[in-house]
Amino acid sequence: MKSKIMSLLLCSLSFSQAATYVLTNNQGAPASSNAITDSSGVAFKSGTAGVASVGYFNIGDAALTAATSASIFTSNFVAWNTATSPNADGSVNFVNSATPVFARGYFTMNAASRTVAGSAFENKNMYILVGNGLTFATSTEFLVLKSTSQFLASNDPTLPNVTVRFTDSNTSVLFGTAGASVQTTNTDASSNTSWRTLAPVPETSTSLLGAIGALALLRRRRN
C-alpha cells in the first residue's frame, strides 16, 4: 500500500513540475509593447481577426522576405507544441478587447511542453507567423517575425516557468512592416509601436501573363 502511495506522489510531483512556456508580444505596458495590426493599422482582437503561431520555417529568411504567395508561409512553417495550443494547427487567436483592459493587438501562447533534445526544433530560432484571418487558411495578409530566442533543450528547466516576450529588442521583421503607434483599448494611451501584416504580392511576370491571357480572351470574344 505504501509503495502505491509513493508512486502516486511521485507521478503527481513530476506532473506538477512540468515547465510551462508563455510566448507573447505583450510586455505588460503599452510603452514597451509591439501591438500587431493589419495593413490599415487596425489592431487584431479575438472573434474578428488575427491568428498567431510560434515555430520555425524550413526555408531561408530571404525566401520569406521575398514571398509572393500565402502558401510560401503556410507550407513551410512548422508549429511548435501543436498538442496543447488552443487550435489544432498549433495557433492561437488574439485576445479580447474588453477584458483584460490592455488587450488589442496581443497574443499569448501557454504551452506545457519542453524542447526535446535532438528534435528538429532544438537550436533553431523562434519564428512567429501571424495572419489577418481567424485561421491561416482564411488569411490574406501575413507577418513573419524572427526572434533571437531559440528552442534549446539545455535551457529548458523544470521550474520556474519560462516566459519569452517578443519586442523590438529581440525580434526582427522578415515579412510585414513596422507601423505607427496604435491604441490597444478604447481608453488607454497608444502603444510604443506596432507590427503590420502585409499581403504577398505575386511576381510581376506572373501578373503580366495573367493580364495577357485576359486580353487574349477578351479579343476572342469580340471577334
C-alpha positions as CSV (number, residue, x, y, z in Angstrom):
1,M,0.0,0.0,0.0
2,K,2.8,2.4,0.9
3,S,4.6,1.7,-2.4
4,K,1.4,2.6,-4.3
5,I,1.0,5.8,-2.4
6,M,4.7,6.7,-3.1
7,S,4.2,6.0,-6.8
8,L,1.2,8.3,-6.9
9,L,3.0,11.1,-5.1
10,L,6.0,10.8,-7.5
11,C,3.7,10.9,-10.5
12,S,1.9,13.9,-9.1
13,L,5.1,15.7,-8.3
14,S,6.6,15.2,-11.8
15,F,3.5,16.4,-13.5
16,S,3.1,19.5,-11.3
17,Q,6.7,20.4,-12.1
18,A,6.4,20.3,-15.8
19,A,7.6,23.5,-17.4
20,T,5.1,25.9,-19.0
21,Y,6.2,28.3,-21.7
22,V,4.5,31.6,-22.1
23,L,5.1,33.1,-25.6
24,T,3.7,36.6,-26.1
25,N,4.2,40.0,-27.6
26,N,2.6,41.6,-24.6
27,Q,5.2,43.3,-22.4
28,G,2.7,44.3,-19.7
29,A,2.7,48.0,-20.6
30,P,1.8,49.9,-23.9
31,A,5.1,51.9,-23.8
32,S,7.2,48.8,-24.2
33,S,5.0,46.5,-26.3
34,N,4.5,45.9,-30.0
35,A,0.9,45.6,-30.9
36,I,0.1,43.7,-34.1
37,T,-2.3,45.2,-36.7
38,D,-3.5,44.6,-40.2
39,S,-2.1,46.7,-43.1
40,S,-4.5,49.5,-42.4
41,G,-3.3,49.8,-38.8
42,V,-6.3,48.2,-37.0
43,A,-5.1,46.1,-34.1
44,F,-6.3,42.4,-34.0
45,K,-8.7,41.2,-31.4
46,S,-10.5,37.9,-30.7
47,G,-13.6,36.9,-32.6
48,T,-12.8,39.3,-35.5
49,A,-9.3,38.7,-36.9
50,G,-5.8,37.7,-36.1
51,V,-4.1,34.3,-35.7
52,A,-0.5,33.6,-34.5
53,S,1.8,30.7,-34.1
54,V,5.3,30.1,-32.9
55,G,7.7,27.6,-34.6
56,Y,10.3,27.6,-37.4
57,F,10.4,27.7,-41.2
58,N,12.2,25.1,-43.3
59,I,13.2,27.7,-45.9
60,G,15.7,30.6,-45.5
61,D,14.9,34.1,-44.4
62,A,15.5,35.6,-47.8
63,A,12.7,33.4,-49.3
64,L,10.3,34.6,-46.6
65,T,11.1,38.2,-47.2
66,A,10.5,37.8,-50.9
67,A,7.4,35.7,-50.5
68,T,4.8,36.1,-53.3
69,S,2.0,33.9,-52.0
70,A,0.4,32.7,-48.8
71,S,1.4,29.1,-49.5
72,I,5.1,30.0,-49.1
73,F,4.3,30.8,-45.4
74,T,1.8,28.1,-44.6
75,S,3.5,25.3,-46.5
76,N,6.9,25.8,-44.9
77,F,6.0,26.6,-41.3
78,V,6.4,24.0,-38.6
79,A,4.4,25.0,-35.5
80,W,5.7,24.2,-32.0
81,N,3.6,22.5,-29.4
82,T,0.5,21.7,-31.5
83,A,-0.8,19.3,-28.9
84,T,-1.6,21.8,-26.3
85,S,-2.3,25.0,-28.2
86,P,-6.0,26.1,-28.5
87,N,-6.2,25.4,-32.2
88,A,-5.4,22.1,-33.9
89,D,-2.7,23.6,-36.1
90,G,-0.7,25.0,-33.1
91,S,-2.0,28.5,-33.4
92,V,-3.7,30.9,-31.0
93,N,-6.1,33.8,-31.7
94,F,-5.7,37.3,-30.4
95,V,-7.1,38.3,-27.0
96,N,-10.4,40.1,-26.4
97,S,-10.5,43.9,-26.4
98,A,-12.9,44.1,-23.4
99,T,-11.0,42.1,-20.8
100,P,-8.3,42.5,-19.8
101,V,-8.0,46.2,-20.2
102,F,-4.7,46.0,-22.1
103,A,-5.6,43.8,-24.9
104,R,-6.0,44.5,-28.6
105,G,-3.1,43.5,-30.8
106,Y,-1.6,40.9,-28.5
107,F,-1.4,37.1,-28.4
108,T,-0.3,34.8,-25.7
109,M,0.5,31.1,-26.1
110,N,0.7,29.0,-23.0
111,A,2.5,25.8,-23.7
112,A,3.0,23.0,-21.2
113,S,5.8,21.4,-23.2
114,R,9.5,21.0,-23.3
115,T,12.0,21.2,-26.2
116,V,13.1,17.6,-26.8
117,A,16.9,17.2,-27.1
118,G,17.7,16.2,-30.7
119,S,14.4,17.3,-32.1
120,A,14.1,19.3,-35.3
121,F,13.3,22.4,-33.1
122,E,16.4,22.3,-31.0
123,N,18.9,25.2,-31.7
124,K,16.5,26.9,-34.1
125,N,15.4,30.5,-33.7
126,M,11.8,31.1,-32.7
127,Y,9.7,32.5,-35.6
128,I,6.2,34.0,-35.3
129,L,3.7,33.6,-38.1
130,V,0.7,35.9,-38.0
131,G,-2.3,36.0,-40.3
132,N,-5.1,38.6,-40.6
133,G,-7.9,35.9,-40.6
134,L,-9.2,33.7,-37.8
135,T,-7.2,30.9,-39.4
136,F,-4.1,30.9,-41.6
137,A,-6.3,29.3,-44.4
138,T,-8.6,32.4,-44.4
139,S,-5.8,35.0,-44.1
140,T,-4.8,37.3,-47.0
141,E,-2.1,39.2,-45.1
142,F,0.8,37.9,-43.1
143,L,3.6,38.9,-40.7
144,V,6.7,36.9,-40.1
145,L,8.9,37.7,-37.1
146,K,12.3,36.2,-36.2
147,S,13.3,36.2,-32.5
148,T,16.8,35.9,-31.2
149,S,15.4,33.4,-28.7
150,Q,16.0,29.8,-29.6
151,F,14.4,26.4,-28.8
152,L,17.1,24.9,-26.5
153,A,16.7,21.8,-24.5
154,S,19.6,22.7,-22.4
155,N,17.8,25.9,-21.3
156,D,14.5,24.2,-20.7
157,P,14.2,24.0,-16.9
158,T,11.6,22.0,-14.9
159,L,10.9,25.1,-12.8
160,P,10.3,28.0,-12.9
161,N,8.1,28.6,-15.9
162,V,9.7,30.3,-18.9
163,T,8.3,33.5,-20.5
164,V,9.5,34.6,-23.9
165,R,8.5,38.1,-24.9
166,F,8.8,39.4,-28.4
167,T,9.7,43.0,-28.8
168,D,11.9,45.3,-30.9
169,S,15.0,44.5,-28.8
170,N,15.0,40.8,-29.7
171,T,12.7,40.4,-32.8
172,S,13.2,41.4,-36.4
173,V,10.5,41.7,-39.2
174,L,11.1,39.4,-42.2
175,F,7.8,39.9,-43.8
176,G,5.4,42.8,-42.9
177,T,6.4,46.2,-41.7
178,A,6.8,48.3,-38.6
179,G,3.8,50.6,-38.1
180,A,2.8,53.7,-36.2
181,S,1.7,53.7,-32.5
182,V,-1.8,52.3,-32.1
183,Q,-4.4,52.2,-29.3
184,T,-4.8,48.8,-27.7
185,T,-8.1,49.7,-25.9
186,N,-10.7,52.4,-26.1
187,T,-9.3,54.2,-23.1
188,D,-5.5,53.7,-22.9
189,A,-2.7,55.7,-24.5
190,S,-1.2,54.4,-27.6
191,S,1.4,51.6,-27.6
192,N,5.0,52.4,-28.4
193,T,5.0,50.9,-31.9
194,S,3.3,48.2,-33.9
195,W,4.0,45.4,-36.4
196,R,1.7,45.3,-39.5
197,T,0.7,42.4,-41.7
198,L,1.0,42.7,-45.5
199,A,-0.4,40.9,-48.5
200,P,2.1,38.8,-50.5
201,V,2.4,40.3,-54.0
202,P,2.7,37.9,-56.9
203,E,5.7,38.1,-59.2
204,T,5.5,40.7,-62.0
205,S,5.9,38.0,-64.7
206,T,3.0,36.0,-63.3
207,S,0.8,39.1,-63.2
208,L,1.7,40.0,-66.7
209,L,0.9,36.5,-68.0
210,G,-2.5,36.7,-66.3
211,A,-3.2,40.1,-67.9
212,I,-2.1,38.9,-71.4
213,G,-4.3,35.9,-71.1
214,A,-7.3,38.0,-70.1
215,L,-6.7,40.4,-73.0
216,A,-6.5,37.4,-75.4
217,L,-9.7,36.0,-74.1
218,L,-11.4,39.4,-74.5
219,R,-10.2,39.7,-78.1
220,R,-11.6,36.3,-79.0
221,R,-15.0,37.2,-77.6
222,R,-15.1,40.4,-79.6
223,N,-14.1,38.6,-82.8
